[in-house]
Amino acid sequence: MCAVVWLRLLLLLVGVLGARGSPEDDETRQIYLQFNPGYASSSVNLLHTRAVGNGSTIHYVWSTIGAPTVLLIYTETQHSDLRVNWTKLLSPDPHGAITIEPADSVLYSTALTFTRIFEYKDVNNTANFTGTAEKYFYPPYDLSGFAWENANNTVNSSSFSFRLTGADESDPSGSFSNGSISFKVSAYDRAGRDASSPRLLHTANCTKLEFTISGVHPRGNNSRYALEMVTVEKKSGRKKVRSVRSIDDEYTPTIFEVIELLPDAPNASHALGYFQWKSVAYGSVGGSRSDALPCVVYEPQSMNETRPVPRIIQAFYGEQLSDHYNMEVLNVSYGIADGDFYEKNKFLGWSVLVGYGAPPRDSFSILVICIMAVVLGIPLVLLIVGAIVVSFMKKRVFSNYQPIN
């Protein structure tokens, strides 16, 4: 009886562990890439990714006109399209330069802008970004003033990817003489898992961004970096940071935490956008475990009203921005106490998903399921064998029994 119960529990556990996460895992979309739609010049970068399918379209607008920015726009039709008024967009007043037609098909939108990179001298090797004295901070790199390469040269239609690469040519220290920062963007037409670390799980409803600092010369010893971002969300749904405990398996060993930045809107009548990443960056291109750099995210704070609004955000949200939307600032810092500093490899890589709907959820891999089945199955086998031996011994005892009379 005990063996039967144990077997049922084992089969139930394996079934639960192997179950698919959500219906979005089965969705597929057609991906279309456009570079500067309606504009013949390559002097600026605006890349439009359309993910079409399932009766809807997800528009991603990536641009380095000003600070690098992504707009995520979800429409409840497969026939919506992007319109860009280039004259207005490149003018001092870009309000309303980016629109979606038909306008009433837009069900949801959000934005993320990468505004500044902080570099600080971690004199005590504590990796405490917010606790470091101001005197140890170097002037931040303002990404809106960077010079950006022609991204059209990097567009890969087969992998649905492109790269935005820039450098601070005005930095007096010459830190970017042999280095750059980049944002590699990859879209997906179906669910899967990346081949590169940290092996993020994705669906067709998201894209991946890989942020890298490569070859940049640090401005002092013991340098660490942090990335500042600005988010946009409706006033009824401010952004919140959520930590999700993930499963430690062969994909990203030792990493137990997934971070999600998503709207705090429990009464929303539809799905919302999200940003998701594992709490790890890497100090090498290959992303080896030995070069893993834990990263820390800090709670979003309301953006100071004196700071300029990123240009692409102005262009899409227009004059209604301040009345209907919140803009918040958050930072992600990279490094661990007593760990290696940036100058060891002169490389930093961090990946994040930008998507709509339910964030992907990791489940146990087939390898881990098999290992657990074997581990849990050994006691079951021993139990069954023991039961057989005991039953056999009992029969033998009773078969040799001779009554006294």
C-alpha positions as CSV (number, residue, x, y, z in Angstrom):
1,M,0.0,0.0,0.0
2,C,2.8,2.4,0.9
3,A,4.6,1.6,-2.3
4,V,1.5,2.5,-4.4
5,V,1.0,5.8,-2.6
6,W,4.7,6.7,-3.0
7,L,4.5,5.8,-6.8
8,R,1.5,8.0,-7.2
9,L,3.2,10.9,-5.5
10,L,6.3,10.5,-7.7
11,L,4.3,10.5,-10.9
12,L,2.3,13.5,-9.7
13,L,5.5,15.4,-8.9
14,V,7.1,14.7,-12.3
15,G,3.9,15.7,-14.0
16,V,3.7,19.0,-12.2
17,L,7.4,19.8,-12.8
18,G,7.1,19.1,-16.5
19,A,4.0,21.1,-17.0
20,R,4.0,24.1,-19.4
21,G,4.0,27.5,-17.8
22,S,1.3,29.4,-19.6
23,P,-0.7,29.5,-22.9
24,E,1.7,32.2,-24.2
25,D,4.3,29.5,-24.6
26,D,2.4,28.2,-27.6
27,E,1.8,31.6,-29.3
28,T,3.7,32.6,-32.4
29,R,4.1,35.9,-34.2
30,Q,5.4,37.2,-37.5
31,I,8.3,39.7,-37.0
32,Y,8.9,42.7,-39.2
33,L,11.9,45.1,-38.9
34,Q,12.0,48.6,-40.2
35,F,14.9,51.1,-40.1
36,N,13.9,54.8,-40.1
37,P,10.5,54.2,-41.7
38,G,9.7,57.0,-44.1
39,Y,13.1,58.7,-43.7
40,A,15.9,58.2,-46.3
41,S,18.8,59.4,-44.1
42,S,20.8,57.1,-41.8
43,S,22.1,60.0,-39.7
44,V,19.8,58.9,-36.8
45,N,18.5,55.6,-35.5
46,L,14.9,54.6,-35.2
47,L,14.1,50.9,-35.5
48,H,10.5,49.6,-35.5
49,T,9.8,46.0,-34.7
50,R,6.2,44.7,-35.4
51,A,5.2,41.4,-33.8
52,V,2.0,40.4,-35.4
53,G,-0.3,37.5,-34.5
54,N,-3.0,36.2,-32.2
55,G,-5.3,39.0,-33.3
56,S,-3.0,41.7,-32.0
57,T,0.2,43.6,-32.8
58,I,3.0,44.5,-30.4
59,H,5.1,47.5,-31.6
60,Y,8.6,48.1,-30.3
61,V,10.1,51.5,-31.2
62,W,13.9,51.6,-30.4
63,S,15.7,54.8,-30.9
64,T,18.9,56.7,-30.1
65,I,17.4,60.1,-31.0
66,G,18.3,61.5,-27.6
67,A,18.8,58.9,-24.9
68,P,18.3,55.3,-26.0
69,T,14.6,54.5,-25.6
70,V,12.1,51.7,-26.3
71,L,8.4,52.3,-26.6
72,L,6.2,49.2,-26.2
73,I,2.7,49.7,-27.7
74,Y,0.1,46.9,-27.8
75,T,-2.8,47.1,-30.2
76,E,-5.8,44.8,-30.4
77,T,-5.6,44.5,-34.2
78,Q,-3.1,42.9,-36.6
79,H,-3.4,45.8,-39.0
80,S,-2.1,48.7,-36.9
81,D,1.0,50.6,-38.1
82,L,3.5,53.2,-37.0
83,R,3.5,56.8,-38.3
84,V,6.5,59.1,-37.8
85,N,6.5,62.8,-38.6
86,W,10.2,63.2,-39.1
87,T,10.1,67.0,-39.4
88,K,8.5,67.3,-36.0
89,L,10.5,64.5,-34.4
90,L,13.8,66.2,-35.3
91,S,12.6,69.7,-34.3
92,P,12.9,71.3,-30.9
93,D,9.3,70.3,-30.2
94,P,8.8,66.6,-31.0
95,H,5.4,66.3,-29.2
96,G,3.1,64.0,-31.2
97,A,5.6,63.1,-33.8
98,I,5.1,59.3,-33.3
99,T,1.6,57.8,-33.6
100,I,-0.1,54.5,-34.2
101,E,-2.9,54.1,-36.7
102,P,-5.7,53.4,-36.0
103,A,-5.3,55.3,-32.8
104,D,-8.2,53.7,-31.0
105,S,-6.6,50.2,-31.4
106,V,-3.9,51.1,-28.8
107,L,-4.8,49.1,-25.7
108,Y,-1.6,49.7,-23.7
109,S,1.8,51.4,-23.9
110,T,4.9,51.9,-21.7
111,A,8.4,53.1,-22.2
112,L,11.9,52.6,-20.9
113,T,14.8,55.1,-21.4
114,F,18.4,54.5,-20.6
115,T,19.5,57.9,-19.4
116,R,22.9,57.7,-17.6
117,I,25.7,55.4,-16.6
118,F,27.3,56.0,-13.2
119,E,30.9,55.1,-12.5
120,Y,32.1,55.1,-8.9
121,K,35.3,54.1,-7.0
122,D,34.5,51.2,-4.7
123,V,37.4,51.9,-2.3
124,N,36.3,49.3,0.3
125,N,35.1,46.7,-2.3
126,T,31.6,46.7,-0.8
127,A,29.6,47.1,-4.1
128,N,27.3,49.4,-2.1
129,F,26.1,51.8,-4.8
130,T,23.8,53.9,-2.7
131,G,26.1,53.9,0.3
132,T,29.2,55.2,-1.5
133,A,30.2,58.7,-0.7
134,E,29.5,61.3,-3.4
135,K,33.2,62.2,-3.6
136,Y,34.0,58.7,-5.0
137,F,31.6,59.2,-8.0
138,Y,32.9,60.3,-11.4
139,P,30.7,62.6,-13.6
140,P,28.0,60.3,-15.0
141,Y,27.9,59.5,-18.7
142,D,24.8,61.2,-20.2
143,L,23.6,58.8,-22.9
144,S,21.6,61.5,-24.7
145,G,24.9,63.1,-25.7
146,F,26.6,60.0,-27.1
147,A,27.5,59.6,-30.8
148,W,25.7,56.5,-32.2
149,E,26.7,54.3,-35.1
150,N,24.5,53.6,-38.0
151,A,22.3,50.7,-36.7
152,N,21.1,49.8,-40.2
153,N,24.4,48.1,-40.8
154,T,23.7,45.6,-37.9
155,V,20.1,44.6,-38.9
156,N,19.8,40.8,-39.2
157,S,16.5,39.9,-40.7
158,S,16.9,36.2,-40.0
159,S,17.6,36.5,-36.3
160,F,15.3,39.6,-36.0
161,S,18.2,41.5,-34.3
162,F,20.1,44.8,-34.5
163,R,22.6,46.7,-32.3
164,L,22.8,50.3,-31.1
165,T,26.4,51.2,-30.4
166,G,27.6,54.5,-29.1
167,A,30.5,56.3,-27.4
168,D,31.0,59.5,-25.5
169,E,33.3,61.4,-27.9
170,S,33.4,64.5,-25.7
171,D,34.7,62.7,-22.5
172,P,38.0,64.5,-21.6
173,S,39.4,61.4,-20.0
174,G,39.4,59.5,-23.3
175,S,37.7,56.5,-21.8
176,F,36.0,55.7,-25.0
177,S,39.0,55.9,-27.3
178,N,38.9,52.1,-27.7
179,G,35.6,51.2,-26.1
180,S,31.8,51.6,-26.5
181,I,28.5,50.8,-25.0
182,S,25.9,48.9,-26.9
183,F,22.3,47.7,-26.8
184,K,21.7,44.6,-28.8
185,V,18.0,43.9,-29.5
186,S,16.5,40.5,-30.5
187,A,12.9,39.8,-31.2
188,Y,11.2,36.4,-31.1
189,D,8.6,34.8,-33.2
190,R,8.0,31.9,-30.8
191,A,8.8,30.7,-27.3
192,G,12.2,29.3,-26.4
193,R,15.4,29.8,-24.5
194,D,18.5,31.8,-25.4
195,A,21.7,29.9,-26.1
196,S,23.8,32.6,-24.4
197,S,24.0,33.3,-20.6
198,P,21.9,33.8,-18.6
199,R,19.8,31.6,-20.8
200,L,16.6,33.7,-20.5
201,L,13.3,32.0,-21.2
202,H,11.2,34.0,-23.7
203,T,7.9,34.0,-25.5
204,A,6.7,35.5,-28.8
205,N,5.4,38.5,-26.7
206,C,8.7,39.9,-25.7
207,T,12.1,41.0,-27.0
208,K,15.5,40.8,-25.4
209,L,17.9,43.7,-24.8
210,E,21.6,43.0,-24.1
211,F,23.4,46.0,-22.5
212,T,27.2,45.9,-22.7
213,I,30.1,48.1,-21.7
214,S,33.1,46.9,-23.6
215,G,36.7,48.2,-23.8
216,V,35.8,51.5,-22.0
217,H,38.8,52.6,-19.9
218,P,37.8,53.1,-16.2
219,R,38.6,56.6,-14.9
220,G,40.3,55.2,-11.8
221,N,41.1,52.1,-9.8
222,N,38.3,49.8,-8.4
223,S,35.6,51.1,-10.7
224,R,32.1,49.8,-10.7
225,Y,29.1,50.8,-12.8
226,A,25.4,51.4,-12.5
227,L,22.7,52.0,-15.1
228,E,20.0,54.6,-14.7
229,M,16.6,54.2,-16.4
230,V,13.4,56.1,-16.7
231,T,10.0,54.4,-17.0
232,V,6.6,55.5,-18.0
233,E,3.3,54.1,-16.7
234,K,-0.3,55.4,-16.3
235,K,-1.0,57.1,-13.1
236,S,-3.3,54.2,-12.1
237,G,-0.4,51.7,-12.3
238,R,2.9,52.9,-11.0
239,K,5.9,50.6,-11.6
240,K,7.0,48.2,-8.8
241,V,9.9,45.9,-8.5
242,R,9.1,42.2,-7.7
243,S,11.6,39.5,-6.8
244,V,10.6,36.0,-7.9
245,R,12.5,33.0,-6.6
246,S,13.5,30.9,-9.6
247,I,14.7,27.3,-10.0
248,D,18.4,26.6,-9.9
249,D,19.2,24.2,-12.7
250,E,21.7,23.7,-15.4
251,Y,20.7,26.9,-17.3
252,T,22.0,29.5,-14.8
253,P,23.6,27.7,-11.9
254,T,23.6,29.5,-8.5
255,I,21.1,32.2,-9.6
256,F,17.9,31.8,-7.7
257,E,16.3,35.2,-8.3
258,V,14.4,36.8,-11.2
259,I,13.6,40.5,-11.0
260,E,10.5,42.0,-12.6
261,L,9.5,45.6,-13.1
262,L,5.8,45.8,-13.8
263,P,2.8,48.0,-13.1
264,D,1.1,47.8,-9.7
265,A,-2.4,47.7,-11.2
266,P,-4.3,44.8,-9.6
267,N,-7.6,45.9,-11.1
268,A,-6.4,46.3,-14.7
269,S,-8.9,44.9,-17.2
270,H,-6.2,43.6,-19.6
271,A,-2.6,42.5,-19.6
272,L,0.3,44.9,-19.0
273,G,3.9,45.4,-20.0
274,Y,6.9,44.1,-18.0
275,F,10.7,44.2,-17.9
276,Q,12.3,41.0,-16.6
277,W,15.9,39.9,-15.9
278,K,17.9,37.5,-13.8
279,S,19.8,39.1,-11.0
280,V,23.2,38.5,-12.7
281,A,25.5,40.3,-15.2
282,Y,28.7,39.0,-16.6
283,G,32.3,40.2,-16.8
284,S,33.1,38.4,-20.0
285,V,31.6,37.9,-23.4
286,G,31.0,34.2,-23.0
287,G,29.1,34.7,-19.7
288,S,31.0,32.1,-17.8
289,R,29.9,31.2,-14.2
290,S,33.3,32.4,-12.9
291,D,32.7,35.9,-14.3
292,A,29.1,36.2,-12.9
293,L,28.4,39.6,-11.3
294,P,25.3,39.8,-9.2
295,C,23.3,43.0,-9.8
296,V,21.0,45.0,-7.5
297,V,17.9,46.9,-8.5
298,Y,16.7,49.9,-6.5
299,E,13.1,50.9,-6.0
300,P,11.7,53.4,-8.6
301,Q,11.6,57.0,-7.5
302,S,9.5,59.8,-9.1
303,M,11.5,61.7,-11.6
304,N,12.6,65.2,-10.7
305,E,10.4,67.6,-12.7
306,T,13.4,69.7,-13.6
307,R,15.0,66.9,-15.6
308,P,14.3,66.9,-19.4
309,V,11.8,64.4,-20.7
310,P,13.5,62.0,-23.2
311,R,12.7,62.9,-26.7
312,I,11.1,59.7,-27.9
313,I,8.8,59.7,-24.9
314,Q,7.7,63.3,-25.7
315,A,7.2,62.3,-29.3
316,F,4.7,59.5,-28.5
317,Y,2.9,60.7,-25.4
318,G,2.8,64.4,-26.3
319,E,1.2,67.0,-24.1
320,Q,-0.9,64.4,-22.1
321,L,2.2,62.9,-20.5
322,S,2.2,64.9,-17.3
323,D,-1.5,64.6,-16.8
324,H,-2.0,60.9,-17.3
325,Y,1.4,59.2,-16.8
326,N,4.0,58.8,-14.1
327,M,7.7,59.0,-14.9
328,E,10.0,57.2,-12.5
329,V,13.7,56.7,-12.2
330,L,15.4,53.5,-11.1
331,N,19.0,52.2,-11.0
332,V,20.6,48.8,-11.5
333,S,24.2,48.4,-10.1
334,Y,26.6,45.6,-11.0
335,G,29.1,43.8,-8.8
336,I,29.4,41.9,-5.5
337,A,31.3,42.7,-2.3
338,D,34.9,41.4,-2.4
339,G,34.4,40.6,-6.1
340,D,36.4,41.5,-9.2
341,F,36.3,45.1,-10.5
342,Y,35.4,46.1,-14.0
343,E,39.1,46.7,-15.0
344,K,39.8,42.9,-14.8
345,N,38.1,42.2,-18.1
346,K,37.0,45.7,-19.2
347,F,33.6,44.1,-20.0
348,L,30.1,44.2,-18.5
349,G,27.1,42.5,-20.0
350,W,23.5,42.4,-18.7
351,S,20.3,41.1,-20.4
352,V,16.7,42.1,-19.9
353,L,13.4,41.1,-21.5
354,V,10.9,43.7,-22.6
355,G,7.4,42.3,-23.1
356,Y,3.6,42.3,-22.8
357,G,1.4,39.9,-20.9
358,A,2.5,37.3,-18.4
359,P,6.3,37.3,-17.8
360,P,7.9,33.9,-18.6
361,R,8.2,31.5,-15.8
362,D,11.1,29.0,-15.5
363,S,10.2,25.4,-14.8
364,F,12.4,22.4,-14.1
365,S,14.4,21.3,-17.2
366,I,14.1,17.7,-18.5
367,L,17.6,17.0,-17.0
368,V,16.6,18.1,-13.6
369,I,13.3,16.2,-13.8
370,C,15.2,13.0,-14.7
371,I,17.6,13.5,-11.8
372,M,14.8,14.1,-9.3
373,A,12.9,11.1,-10.7
374,V,16.0,8.9,-10.2
375,V,16.7,10.3,-6.7
376,L,13.1,9.9,-5.6
377,G,12.8,6.6,-7.3
378,I,15.6,4.9,-5.5
379,P,13.7,4.9,-2.1
380,L,10.7,3.6,-4.0
381,V,12.7,0.7,-5.6
382,L,14.2,-0.1,-2.2
383,L,10.7,0.0,-0.6
384,I,9.3,-2.4,-3.2
385,V,12.2,-4.8,-3.0
386,G,12.0,-4.8,0.8
387,A,8.3,-5.5,0.6
388,I,8.9,-8.4,-1.7
389,V,11.6,-9.8,0.5
390,V,9.5,-9.5,3.7
391,S,6.5,-11.1,1.9
392,F,8.7,-14.0,0.7
393,M,10.2,-14.5,4.2
394,K,6.7,-14.6,5.7
395,K,5.5,-17.2,3.3
396,R,8.6,-19.3,3.9
397,V,8.2,-19.2,7.7
398,F,4.5,-20.3,7.5
399,S,5.2,-23.0,4.9
400,N,7.8,-24.6,7.3
401,Y,5.5,-24.4,10.3
402,Q,4.7,-27.8,12.0
403,P,1.9,-28.0,14.5
404,I,2.9,-29.3,18.0
405,N,0.0,-31.8,18.1
